[in-house]
């Protein structure tokens, strides 16, 4: 049985957002990937969701 991973959908014609590269320890990345998979989202979306939640917690409305 395959698992569907949710990814951000961008409106057509906008192109791709710039990439953001970070280095994290392998074991930490594995933990992130496991939790993203448990939530049914890609690792990138999982991290973006965490960032958006933190902005909201600080009273800042995320722009993307």
Secondary structure by P-SEA (a helix, b strand, c coil): cbbbbbbbbccccccccbbbbbbccaaaaaaaaaaaaaacccaaaaaaaaaaaaaaaacccccc
